[in-house]
């Protein structure tokens, strides 16, 4: 076969450079597209990666067109269009067309149309065998595929190589996944192929700790057996097989260290393909680096017993500054040959730039970006509206194409590539952005999304899909109540659904954005109504001095009870429930706990949160119960007044609901968008944090105030800052602050970096505002700078701040 191809290509190139033409082909070229509906693929050696490339083309073309492209042996038929798949090693006697660079490194390929043959010949030339898969994937993205039609632009001339060497995604077969754990091997293989089409070359597995690990209720196979099969499957496509393997034993104990080593050895022996092992230094794992690193040398030796070429990597996730010193000193002085590189992941307390600067060049750096979570994560949605935080949580369908391209591209030069953290398919668009950008970070987002839409959803709707996906990202910018993009985006996806009725019933990549567009609109409509209800209830409470405390509370309670019976957007709610069923059928998506077996409500089970209140009615009800127990009428009235005027700082004062977009004008940095672009992981700058309002196990709202659930936050010892300007220099001011947050931080507060407002103060057991005097010297210039400094725990968190003019 190889000798035939060499002869065939030699003739083709000779004809090309002799200037031969063919009138029938020229006619096709003049039309700018080639009709490939009768194309054949010149056969490749069975079992080889080019054969996988041929099968990929044949299968995916048939799904989209109904045309089964045959793979044939022997010479090209004169009147039959042909696709030829070859490696550079097989192409030794051939030449590429003028101006087309030959592939010269791993995964690189060239694609062109040979215009010298009696019929169109599409050439796919890979630097190596694996590269032919990426050439085939690119061809699939270039083809126009509709029922009964297969066309290609006649002027295709591409020679390309990836920007980064490692382009991967984590596909862990474990219960926490929102879909993967219910997949069989066939579904995994399809997803592997989909990732290959956009350039991914690595998959990271999360293997079970032992053969005895329990099988999850949705799993078609035991996790140990599935991990073995996945290792073999991924390896059969020539992809790198990574494994995420935390060390949770106390390896400072000789007995536990030996047991852990034997456990690792059993795992390595069970897998046919392992390219690299990633050991997180934390999250999970708590072994200090001075103990962990020497033990990892023993783990590397055990790995090399069965996989001699595999690399071992370690991250500094969760390392303290002192532990980071230990790590980088070890790398610099010991220069261990057993270590392949460093992984930069969530909860690394330094920037990627610092990690690269401190890591000797001998060691590579791999990024481990969390692209599947939206809050309490490495790259949270900046200043996300709390209503989204409550209802959608950490793991909704979250296409963030512009954000993901920026996060990838702005730091790409600092690492050798990435394997993205993922726990399901809600980040599918983000995976595509990372894969495509890892290949070529000059690609614009619209181009990537256009190919995504054309290939995965609908050829005729590609531009509408681009705008629809960008619209979903735009839905999450700014306050939800004021976001006019929500209904526009819903209308876009309704029209796409109308144009693609069959796909909307079977294609999960269309069903997911339809779900999100409807959910966003559902939330906004309910938020508008629940905000109105709360305001009506407060207006009734204001009548308490005239009609009495209990009658006013009774009226307010009756009004707030409308939340429980709220049928606002009931038609949209029904649509969401329907989408949940469709997604479970099409891709085993687990969108709620009772019907579809989601591991936890916060693991993408957004349908569990459809009916919860979006206003302060639970807190107000708790306050009512306390007020009615009081005997002092004046105190009752004071408490009611406190509810209705909670945010009022008085004349000349200011109130900031920190962590709520649009309500924190004094938080620094003031230019939020620019700060995010410079620091999307919030390593040095402030971000919005949101706590759990819903008890995840009982699915019950707590009675905390909404403003206590969101906070402004800084991490890794960075101070939290606010600034006030245009203050009255002659006035005295008082500060009221609410301290709450999951970190339960101990902080001290300074004004103008010199006046201590309060010393070390642990977070109160229960949230409630605390007041402090501000020295007049701090505001005498009309400007007040506040700075909270972290003394204990993971980060500064402040929920509310009033600056009150006395």
SEROMAR-358088 format. One line per 10 residues: number of its first residue (from 1); their letters; for each residue x, y, z of C-alpha. Coordinates in nm, 3 decimals, padded with zeros to 5 digits. Layout:
BEGIN
NUM = a = X Y Z  ...;
This chain:
BEGIN
1 = xxxxxxxxxx = 00.000 00.000 00.000  00.278 00.243 00.091  00.460 00.177 -00.237  00.138 00.240 -00.432  00.087 00.570 -00.254  00.443 00.678 -00.320  00.405 00.605 -00.692  00.062 00.767 -00.697  00.182 01.084 -00.529  00.491 01.102 -00.743;
11 = xxxxxxxxxx = 00.275 01.106 -01.055  00.044 01.362 -00.893  00.325 01.602 -00.807  00.491 01.561 -01.147  00.165 01.646 -01.316  00.119 01.943 -01.091  00.453 02.096 -01.174  00.419 02.022 -01.545  00.115 02.248 -01.546  -00.137 01.982 -01.653;
21 = xxxxxxxxxx = -00.506 02.067 -01.612  -00.831 01.881 -01.643  -01.139 02.056 -01.773  -01.393 01.868 -01.559  -01.192 01.938 -01.244  -01.140 02.300 -01.342  -01.512 02.339 -01.369  -01.555 02.215 -01.014  -01.282 02.445 -00.895  -01.439 02.740 -01.074;
31 = xxxxxxxxxx = -01.750 02.672 -00.867  -01.532 02.705 -00.558  -01.657 02.380 -00.410  -01.590 02.016 -00.487  -01.866 01.758 -00.497  -01.736 01.468 -00.288  -02.061 01.277 -00.261  -01.898 00.985 -00.446  -01.556 01.015 -00.283  -01.350 00.713 -00.181;
41 = xxxxxxxxxx = -01.071 00.686 00.076  -00.758 00.510 -00.041  -00.713 00.226 00.204  -00.469 00.240 00.490  -00.305 -00.040 00.683  -00.557 -00.204 00.912  -00.495 -00.134 01.281  -00.288 00.177 01.213  -00.377 00.530 01.322  -00.432 00.636 00.959;
51 = xxxxxxxxxx = -00.688 00.356 00.948  -00.853 00.515 01.255  -00.849 00.845 01.065  -01.023 00.676 00.770  -01.286 00.525 00.998  -01.339 00.860 01.167  -01.409 01.023 00.832  -01.634 00.743 00.710  -01.846 00.725 01.027  -01.888 01.097 01.089;
61 = xxxxxxxxxx = -01.965 01.178 00.725  -02.233 00.909 00.718  -02.400 01.046 01.036  -02.436 01.388 00.881  -02.505 01.309 00.514  -02.624 00.951 00.493  -02.332 00.886 00.255  -02.112 00.591 00.347  -01.768 00.673 00.211  -01.595 00.348 00.111;
71 = xxxxxxxxxx = -01.236 00.265 00.204  -01.086 00.097 -00.101  -00.767 -00.088 -00.191  -00.571 -00.045 -00.510  -00.523 00.243 -00.750  -00.741 00.549 -00.773  -01.030 00.524 -01.018  -00.988 00.793 -01.285  -01.331 00.945 -01.250  -01.375 00.901 -00.872;
81 = xxxxxxxxxx = -01.287 01.168 -00.617  -01.036 01.036 -00.364  -00.909 01.115 -00.015  -00.550 01.002 00.042  -00.421 00.976 00.399  -00.046 00.948 00.446  00.243 01.025 00.682  00.556 01.219 00.598  00.755 00.895 00.621  00.542 00.752 00.340;
91 = xxxxxxxxxx = 00.569 01.073 00.141  00.947 01.075 00.107  00.950 01.100 -00.273  00.673 01.358 -00.299  00.663 01.738 -00.288  00.404 01.970 -00.149  00.253 02.247 -00.362  00.447 02.572 -00.368  00.403 02.776 -00.052  00.285 02.486 00.161;
101 = xxxxxxxxxx = 00.522 02.395 00.444  00.576 02.022 00.506  00.468 01.906 00.853  00.780 01.899 01.070  00.679 01.819 01.430  00.443 01.605 01.634  00.075 01.623 01.537  00.139 01.864 01.246  -00.035 01.806 00.915  -00.103 01.948 00.572;
111 = xxxxxxxxxx = -00.422 01.937 00.365  -00.456 02.034 00.002  -00.648 01.947 -00.312  -00.441 01.793 -00.591  -00.565 01.967 -00.906  -00.374 01.748 -01.152  -00.577 01.429 -01.135  -00.870 01.331 -01.358  -01.093 01.375 -01.050  -01.048 01.569 -00.726;
121 = xxxxxxxxxx = -00.789 01.423 -00.486  -00.785 01.551 -00.130  -00.444 01.498 00.032  -00.409 01.454 00.408  -00.042 01.444 00.510  00.053 01.394 00.875  00.396 01.437 01.029  00.336 01.108 01.212  00.054 00.856 01.233  -00.132 01.041 01.508;
131 = xxxxxxxxxx = -00.122 01.358 01.303  -00.337 01.192 01.038  -00.621 01.189 01.293  -00.594 01.566 01.332  -00.583 01.609 00.956  -00.900 01.402 00.930  -01.059 01.605 01.208  -00.976 01.930 01.035  -01.118 01.799 00.708  -01.443 01.717 00.887;
141 = xxxxxxxxxx = -01.458 02.076 01.011  -01.397 02.206 00.657  -01.652 01.987 00.482  -02.004 02.104 00.408  -02.223 01.811 00.516  -02.600 01.797 00.467  -02.831 01.512 00.381  -02.713 01.358 00.055  -02.446 01.625 -00.004  -02.074 01.636 00.072;
151 = xxxxxxxxxx = -01.873 01.936 -00.047  -01.532 02.092 00.013  -01.389 02.431 -00.085  -01.168 02.369 -00.388  -00.895 02.603 -00.273  -00.811 02.430 00.057  -00.438 02.462 00.129  -00.340 02.416 00.492  -00.015 02.341 00.669  -00.039 02.368 01.044;
161 = xxxxxxxxxx = 00.125 02.259 01.369  -00.002 02.298 01.726  00.114 02.587 01.941  00.143 02.371 02.254  00.240 02.008 02.291  -00.013 01.903 02.557  -00.381 01.955 02.474  -00.599 01.743 02.695  -00.909 01.703 02.907  -00.999 01.506 03.216;
171 = xxxxxxxxxx = -01.271 01.245 03.163  -01.297 01.076 03.501  -01.525 00.776 03.534  -01.642 00.853 03.888  -01.970 00.921 04.065  -01.916 01.296 04.094  -01.935 01.339 03.715  -02.263 01.483 03.589  -02.278 01.241 03.295  -01.957 01.036 03.240;
181 = xxxxxxxxxx = -02.033 00.784 03.516  -02.336 00.658 03.324  -02.154 00.620 02.992  -02.057 00.294 02.831  -01.738 00.245 02.630  -01.911 00.335 02.303  -02.016 00.675 02.437  -01.665 00.741 02.565  -01.521 00.654 02.225  -01.756 00.895 02.051;
191 = xxxxxxxxxx = -01.651 01.174 02.287  -01.284 01.092 02.229  -01.340 01.128 01.857  -01.521 01.459 01.909  -01.226 01.592 02.109  -00.977 01.471 01.845  -01.164 01.663 01.575  -01.071 01.988 01.750  -00.713 01.887 01.825  -00.703 01.725 02.171;
201 = xxxxxxxxxx = -00.418 01.476 02.213  -00.445 01.376 02.580  -00.707 01.237 02.816  -00.669 01.225 03.193  -00.842 00.945 03.380  -00.930 00.938 03.749  -00.874 00.574 03.841  -01.024 00.408 04.146  -00.795 00.369 04.444  -00.822 -00.010 04.433;
211 = xxxxxxxxxx = -01.004 -00.296 04.259  -01.240 -00.302 04.560  -01.376 00.049 04.513  -01.759 00.033 04.504  -01.944 00.058 04.177  -02.169 00.364 04.151  -02.544 00.316 04.095  -02.532 00.456 03.739  -02.212 00.287 03.626  -02.242 00.023 03.350;
221 = xxxxxxxxxx = -01.911 -00.132 03.456  -01.707 -00.153 03.773  -01.472 00.150 03.783  -01.159 -00.067 03.795  -01.263 -00.256 03.482  -01.376 00.061 03.305  -01.048 00.234 03.381  -00.858 -00.055 03.220  -01.079 -00.042 02.911  -01.049 00.336 02.884;
231 = xxxxxxxxxx = -00.670 00.316 02.909  -00.667 00.073 02.618  -00.924 00.271 02.416  -00.744 00.604 02.450  -00.413 00.438 02.373  -00.559 00.280 02.060  -00.611 00.632 01.919  -00.251 00.722 01.991  -00.358 00.978 02.251  -00.160 01.035 02.568;
241 = xxxxxxxxxx = -00.313 00.860 02.868  -00.276 01.068 03.182  -00.391 00.958 03.526  -00.477 01.177 03.823  -00.348 00.988 04.126  -00.350 01.166 04.464  -00.140 01.037 04.753  -00.362 01.039 05.060  -00.179 00.789 05.280  00.069 00.901 05.545;
251 = xxxxxxxxxx = 00.382 00.812 05.350  00.597 00.929 05.641  00.482 00.609 05.811  00.695 00.323 05.666  00.409 00.074 05.672  00.159 00.306 05.505  00.424 00.418 05.257  00.485 00.060 05.147  00.114 -00.017 05.125  00.057 00.294 04.915;
261 = xxxxxxxxxx = 00.343 00.199 04.685  00.197 -00.148 04.635  -00.145 00.005 04.563  00.013 00.226 04.298  00.204 -00.067 04.150  -00.119 -00.267 04.118  -00.285 00.023 03.940  00.002 00.073 03.696  00.019 -00.297 03.616  -00.353 -00.308 03.540;
271 = xxxxxxxxxx = -00.338 -00.047 03.261  -00.209 -00.115 02.911  -00.138 00.251 02.835  -00.003 00.519 03.068  00.179 00.823 02.932  00.192 01.037 03.245  00.089 01.035 03.610  -00.019 01.355 03.783  00.004 01.363 04.163  -00.176 01.666 04.312;
281 = xxxxxxxxxx = 00.013 01.815 04.603  -00.321 01.917 04.750  -00.695 01.918 04.677  -00.678 01.634 04.774  -00.353 01.533 04.941  -00.190 01.691 05.243  00.164 01.553 05.248  00.426 01.828 05.285  00.664 01.847 04.987  00.973 01.763 05.194;
291 = xxxxxxxxxx = 00.812 01.423 05.262  00.612 01.383 04.942  00.888 01.446 04.687  01.136 01.180 04.808  00.851 00.929 04.824  00.744 01.017 04.471  01.084 00.905 04.348  00.989 00.557 04.469  00.649 00.589 04.301  00.821 00.684 03.975;
301 = xxxxxxxxxx = 01.038 00.372 03.998  00.727 00.158 04.045  00.564 00.329 03.745  00.866 00.260 03.525  00.856 -00.111 03.603  00.562 -00.147 03.363  00.561 00.187 03.178  00.927 00.284 03.135  00.858 00.594 02.925  00.583 00.740 03.143;
311 = xxxxxxxxxx = 00.638 01.075 03.312  00.549 01.173 03.668  00.425 01.524 03.751  00.336 01.699 04.076  00.140 02.015 04.159  00.179 02.267 04.437  -00.196 02.303 04.497  -00.259 02.427 04.849  00.111 02.465 04.933  00.193 02.734 05.187;
321 = xxxxxxxxxx = 00.463 02.989 05.101  00.708 02.783 05.307  00.612 02.465 05.123  00.656 02.638 04.788  01.006 02.733 04.901  01.073 02.367 04.981  00.943 02.258 04.640  01.141 02.502 04.428  01.457 02.460 04.635  01.431 02.083 04.581;
331 = xxxxxxxxxx = 01.389 02.125 04.206  01.685 02.361 04.188  01.924 02.160 04.404  01.825 01.797 04.344  01.721 01.830 03.978  01.544 01.493 03.998  01.550 01.292 03.676  01.241 01.098 03.780  01.024 01.414 03.767  00.884 01.523 03.431;
341 = xxxxxxxxxx = 00.732 01.852 03.534  00.510 02.073 03.749  00.134 02.105 03.718  -00.022 02.445 03.786  -00.376 02.401 03.914  -00.647 02.542 04.140  -00.544 02.667 04.484  -00.185 02.726 04.380  -00.104 03.031 04.591  00.125 03.188 04.334;
351 = xxxxxxxxxx = 00.075 03.299 03.976  00.163 03.087 03.675  00.426 03.345 03.583  00.594 03.301 03.921  00.574 02.922 03.892  00.745 02.933 03.552  01.012 03.173 03.676  01.095 02.957 03.977  01.087 02.622 03.798  01.416 02.517 03.635;
361 = xxxxxxxxxx = 01.384 02.490 03.256  01.465 02.122 03.279  01.107 02.068 03.399  00.800 02.129 03.189  00.487 02.300 03.319  00.137 02.176 03.248  -00.170 02.381 03.324  -00.463 02.222 03.506  -00.738 02.480 03.446  -01.080 02.431 03.599;
371 = xxxxxxxxxx = -01.309 02.502 03.305  -01.622 02.331 03.437  -01.706 02.533 03.749  -01.854 02.879 03.781  -01.794 02.971 04.146  -01.572 02.868 04.437  -01.319 02.763 04.178  -01.002 02.866 03.994  -01.169 03.083 03.728  -01.510 03.186 03.864;
381 = xxxxxxxxxx = -01.753 03.389 03.657  -01.656 03.745 03.752  -01.917 03.931 03.958  -02.188 03.674 03.887  -02.539 03.770 03.991  -02.636 03.590 04.316  -02.960 03.459 04.164  -02.753 03.258 03.917  -02.525 03.147 04.199  -02.817 03.013 04.398;
391 = xxxxxxxxxx = -03.004 02.835 04.120  -02.732 02.726 03.877  -02.458 02.667 04.132  -02.107 02.548 04.054  -02.163 02.317 03.761  -02.430 02.432 03.515  -02.399 02.434 03.139  -02.145 02.715 03.115  -02.024 02.814 02.768  -01.779 03.099 02.831;
401 = xxxxxxxxxx = -01.606 03.121 02.493  -01.459 03.469 02.521  -01.349 03.420 02.880  -01.193 03.080 02.808  -01.005 03.207 02.503  -00.866 03.494 02.709  -00.764 03.269 02.999  -00.593 03.029 02.761  -00.425 03.279 02.534  -00.306 03.530 02.792;
411 = xxxxxxxxxx = -00.100 03.265 02.973  -00.026 03.016 02.696  00.341 03.111 02.660  00.411 03.019 03.022  00.338 02.647 02.991  00.381 02.346 02.766  00.010 02.292 02.743  -00.285 02.186 02.951  -00.511 01.907 03.063  -00.834 02.070 03.177;
421 = xxxxxxxxxx = -01.016 01.974 03.494  -01.367 01.856 03.412  -01.650 01.663 03.574  -01.890 01.622 03.286  -02.016 01.773 02.963  -02.148 02.107 03.086  -01.813 02.256 02.981  -01.819 02.106 02.631  -01.791 02.442 02.453  -01.508 02.541 02.685;
431 = xxxxxxxxxx = -01.323 02.219 02.603  -01.350 02.303 02.234  -01.221 02.657 02.289  -00.919 02.525 02.480  -00.844 02.249 02.229  -00.867 02.480 01.928  -00.677 02.761 02.100  -00.409 02.519 02.211  -00.357 02.437 01.847  -00.367 02.797 01.726;
441 = xxxxxxxxxx = -00.422 03.081 01.969  -00.466 03.323 01.680  -00.805 03.174 01.602  -01.087 03.407 01.692  -01.371 03.288 01.908  -01.636 03.329 01.641  -01.441 03.107 01.401  -01.410 02.830 01.660  -01.778 02.854 01.751  -01.879 02.851 01.386;
451 = xxxxxxxxxx = -01.695 02.525 01.330  -01.839 02.387 01.654  -02.191 02.475 01.545  -02.147 02.348 01.189  -01.993 02.020 01.293  -02.185 01.931 01.607  -02.528 02.095 01.578  -02.642 02.213 01.237  -02.470 02.313 00.915  -02.734 02.565 00.816;
461 = xxxxxxxxxx = -02.753 02.734 01.156  -02.384 02.796 01.225  -02.403 03.177 01.247  -02.713 03.165 01.464  -02.541 02.914 01.692  -02.236 03.141 01.721  -02.454 03.431 01.833  -02.661 03.207 02.059  -02.356 03.074 02.244  -02.209 03.422 02.278;
471 = xxxxxxxxxx = -02.549 03.533 02.405  -02.542 03.275 02.682  -02.209 03.412 02.799  -02.346 03.765 02.782  -02.646 03.659 02.994  -02.411 03.628 03.290  -02.269 03.979 03.269  -02.404 04.241 03.507  -02.712 04.242 03.733  -02.975 03.992 03.621;
481 = xxxxxxxxxx = -03.266 04.229 03.680  -03.124 04.480 03.434  -02.995 04.234 03.174  -03.188 04.292 02.853  -02.994 04.022 02.672  -03.178 03.736 02.847  -03.496 03.738 02.639  -03.303 03.808 02.319  -03.089 03.498 02.376  -03.396 03.288 02.450;
491 = xxxxxxxxxx = -03.554 03.402 02.123  -03.238 03.306 01.934  -03.240 02.952 02.071  -03.613 02.914 02.016  -03.559 02.995 01.650  -03.267 02.752 01.621  -03.481 02.483 01.786  -03.760 02.556 01.540  -03.521 02.520 01.246  -03.370 02.195 01.380;
501 = xxxxxxxxxx = -03.666 01.999 01.518  -03.507 01.654 01.487  -03.177 01.757 01.642  -03.356 01.927 01.930  -03.495 01.586 02.031  -03.172 01.388 02.002  -02.864 01.613 01.997  -02.742 01.696 02.347  -02.519 01.976 02.219  -02.834 02.155 02.106;
511 = xxxxxxxxxx = -03.044 02.052 02.405  -02.800 02.200 02.657  -02.804 02.560 02.526  -03.182 02.539 02.489  -03.195 02.438 02.856  -02.971 02.728 02.964  -03.147 02.992 02.757  -03.478 02.890 02.910  -03.333 02.866 03.260  -03.182 03.215 03.243;
521 = xxxxxxxxxx = -03.516 03.360 03.130  -03.703 03.161 03.395  -03.475 03.298 03.666  -03.507 03.657 03.551  -03.885 03.644 03.533  -03.906 03.492 03.880  -03.651 03.738 04.019  -03.854 04.031 03.889  -04.169 03.892 04.052  -03.999 03.795 04.380;
531 = xxxxxxxxxx = -03.840 04.140 04.404  -04.183 04.297 04.359  -04.328 04.068 04.627  -04.059 04.163 04.877  -04.109 04.532 04.811  -04.485 04.497 04.857  -04.428 04.320 05.187  -04.192 04.594 05.307  -04.447 04.859 05.214  -04.703 04.677 05.430;
541 = xxxxxxxxxx = -04.456 04.661 05.719  -04.410 05.038 05.699  -04.773 05.072 05.807  -04.703 04.902 06.141  -04.700 05.227 06.344  -05.055 05.297 06.217  -05.221 04.955 06.202  -05.019 04.765 06.460  -04.728 04.526 06.450  -04.917 04.199 06.418;
551 = xxxxxxxxxx = -05.158 04.315 06.145  -04.868 04.454 05.945  -04.674 04.131 05.981  -04.984 03.926 05.891  -05.028 04.127 05.571  -04.658 04.099 05.485  -04.665 03.723 05.547  -04.962 03.684 05.318  -04.777 03.873 05.048  -04.454 03.677 05.093;
561 = xxxxxxxxxx = -04.649 03.351 05.075  -04.707 03.427 04.707  -04.349 03.309 04.651  -04.456 02.955 04.741  -04.740 02.961 04.488  -04.557 03.162 04.225  -04.636 03.029 03.879  -04.444 03.299 03.696  -04.302 03.146 03.378  -04.474 02.812 03.445;
571 = xxxxxxxxxx = -04.452 02.735 03.074  -04.076 02.784 03.084  -04.055 02.563 03.392  -04.232 02.285 03.203  -03.983 02.327 02.920  -03.693 02.290 03.163  -03.834 01.967 03.302  -03.881 01.839 02.947  -03.520 01.927 02.861  -03.400 01.736 03.166;
581 = xxxxxxxxxx = -03.571 01.423 03.038  -03.435 01.468 02.685  -03.080 01.520 02.809  -03.095 01.213 03.026  -03.207 01.010 02.727  -02.951 01.152 02.486  -02.636 01.170 02.699  -02.724 01.036 03.047  -02.719 01.387 03.190  -02.813 01.398 03.558;
591 = xxxxxxxxxx = -03.002 01.724 03.606  -03.172 01.637 03.933  -03.123 01.397 04.222  -03.461 01.218 04.250  -03.523 01.131 03.884  -03.181 01.109 03.726  -02.954 01.018 04.016  -02.726 01.321 04.035  -02.449 01.263 04.288  -02.538 01.587 04.470;
601 = xxxxxxxxxx = -02.758 01.887 04.390  -02.450 02.104 04.337  -02.315 01.859 04.077  -02.507 02.010 03.788  -02.852 01.916 03.920  -03.003 02.254 03.832  -03.360 02.120 03.819  -03.345 02.067 04.197  -03.341 02.446 04.242  -03.636 02.550 04.026;
611 = xxxxxxxxxx = -03.879 02.650 04.300  -03.675 02.823 04.568  -03.734 03.181 04.675  -03.515 03.443 04.512  -03.588 03.712 04.771  -03.538 03.760 05.145  -03.867 03.599 05.251  -03.699 03.320 05.458  -03.499 03.578 05.656  -03.798 03.806 05.697;
621 = xxxxxxxxxx = -04.010 03.517 05.824  -03.741 03.434 06.081  -03.736 03.800 06.190  -04.115 03.805 06.221  -04.107 03.507 06.456  -03.858 03.686 06.681  -04.040 04.019 06.672  -04.373 03.868 06.772  -04.212 03.718 07.083  -04.108 04.062 07.209;
631 = xxxxxxxxxx = -04.319 04.236 07.473  -04.186 04.585 07.408  -04.391 04.747 07.129  -04.126 05.010 07.060  -03.864 04.741 07.020  -04.098 04.558 06.782  -04.136 04.872 06.573  -03.762 04.931 06.579  -03.699 04.577 06.450  -03.957 04.621 06.175;
641 = xxxxxxxxxx = -03.797 04.951 06.077  -03.463 04.769 06.067  -03.602 04.521 05.813  -03.747 04.779 05.577  -03.453 05.022 05.598  -03.174 04.765 05.623  -02.963 04.916 05.346  -03.025 05.282 05.430  -02.698 05.444 05.551  -02.867 05.775 05.628;
651 = xxxxxxxxxx = -02.795 06.117 05.476  -02.445 06.148 05.338  -02.377 05.777 05.392  -02.301 05.481 05.166  -02.400 05.114 05.156  -02.217 04.837 04.971  -02.360 04.487 04.934  -02.022 04.329 04.869  -02.019 04.039 04.628  -02.335 04.158 04.450;
661 = xxxxxxxxxx = -02.265 04.295 04.105  -02.377 04.655 04.067  -02.403 04.708 04.443  -02.038 04.744 04.546  -01.923 05.079 04.406  -01.646 05.131 04.662  -01.475 04.794 04.622  -01.126 04.792 04.471  -01.018 04.745 04.204  -01.282 04.981 04.068;
671 = xxxxxxxxxx = -01.227 04.885 03.703  -01.356 04.530 03.743  -01.330 04.421 03.380  -00.968 04.530 03.339  -00.873 04.372 03.670  -01.027 04.042 03.564  -00.843 04.042 03.232  -00.513 04.094 03.414  -00.590 03.836 03.682  -00.870 03.596 03.578;
681 = xxxxxxxxxx = -00.782 03.356 03.859  -00.810 03.631 04.122  -00.471 03.546 04.266  -00.410 03.910 04.359  -00.741 04.091 04.312  -01.083 04.081 04.478  -01.366 03.861 04.359  -01.726 03.786 04.448  -01.797 03.481 04.661  -02.131 03.313 04.717;
691 = xxxxxxxxxx = -02.218 03.072 04.997  -02.470 02.790 04.989  -02.820 02.919 05.059  -02.975 02.577 05.006  -02.892 02.286 05.230  -02.766 02.045 04.966  -02.870 01.730 05.149  -03.216 01.841 05.262  -03.281 02.077 04.969  -03.409 02.337 05.214;
701 = xxxxxxxxxx = -03.341 02.710 05.226  -03.162 02.846 05.529  -03.299 03.166 05.681  -02.991 03.382 05.635  -03.016 03.718 05.466  -02.931 03.721 05.096  -02.673 03.993 05.147  -02.487 03.765 05.389  -02.450 03.489 05.130  -02.239 03.693 04.891;
711 = xxxxxxxxxx = -01.914 03.856 04.994  -01.618 04.034 04.845  -01.318 03.808 04.885  -00.942 03.802 04.843  -00.724 03.492 04.857  -00.373 03.389 04.951  -00.311 03.660 05.209  -00.394 03.952 04.980  -00.572 04.241 05.156  -00.928 04.340 05.069;
721 = xxxxxxxxxx = -00.963 04.710 04.993  -01.236 04.973 04.958  -01.211 05.344 04.877  -01.450 05.633 04.941  -01.405 05.976 04.783  -01.582 06.311 04.809  -01.643 06.271 05.180  -01.717 06.567 05.405  -01.378 06.656 05.560  -01.544 06.816 05.862;
731 = xxxxxxxxxx = -01.777 06.527 05.941  -01.736 06.226 06.164  -01.810 05.884 06.018  -01.897 05.548 06.164  -01.849 05.211 05.996  -02.097 04.923 06.010  -01.974 04.587 05.881  -02.118 04.237 05.841  -01.857 03.961 05.859  -01.956 03.623 05.724;
741 = xxxxxxxxxx = -01.829 03.364 05.476  -01.725 03.002 05.452  -01.360 03.073 05.538  -01.450 03.212 05.884  -01.151 03.441 05.859  -00.977 03.632 06.135  -00.895 03.982 06.007  -00.790 04.324 06.122  -00.907 04.649 05.963  -00.699 04.956 05.886;
751 = xxxxxxxxxx = -00.802 05.300 05.762  -00.554 05.479 05.537  -00.304 05.202 05.626  -00.227 05.373 05.955  -00.540 05.386 06.172  -00.642 05.052 06.319  -01.021 05.034 06.318  -01.015 04.698 06.488  -00.747 04.449 06.578  -00.755 04.070 06.521;
761 = xxxxxxxxxx = -01.122 03.980 06.503  -01.248 03.628 06.433  -01.568 03.601 06.232  -01.867 03.610 06.469  -02.049 03.284 06.530  -02.368 03.434 06.380  -02.374 03.707 06.115  -02.489 04.050 06.228  -02.355 04.400 06.166  -02.086 04.539 06.396;
771 = xxxxxxxxxx = -02.009 04.910 06.426  -01.678 05.097 06.465  -01.578 05.463 06.483  -01.361 05.604 06.206  -01.095 05.852 06.326  -01.169 06.192 06.178  -00.806 06.215 06.069  -00.873 05.931 05.825  -01.143 06.128 05.640  -01.004 06.481 05.678;
781 = xxxxxxxxxx = -00.885 06.482 05.316  -01.222 06.369 05.184  -01.092 06.022 05.100  -01.112 05.702 05.306  -00.915 05.387 05.225  -01.014 05.070 05.409  -00.794 04.762 05.414  -00.877 04.425 05.567  -00.573 04.209 05.641  -00.592 03.832 05.675;
791 = xxxxxxxxxx = -00.454 03.688 05.998  -00.595 03.334 05.983  -00.781 03.101 05.742  -00.792 03.101 05.361  -00.894 03.452 05.264  -01.059 03.782 05.357  -01.439 03.789 05.325  -01.669 04.084 05.395  -02.043 04.082 05.323  -02.177 04.432 05.387;
801 = xxxxxx = -02.035 04.776 05.465  -02.217 05.096 05.563  -02.028 05.422 05.595  -02.253 05.637 05.815  -02.218 06.012 05.841  -02.284 06.118 06.198;
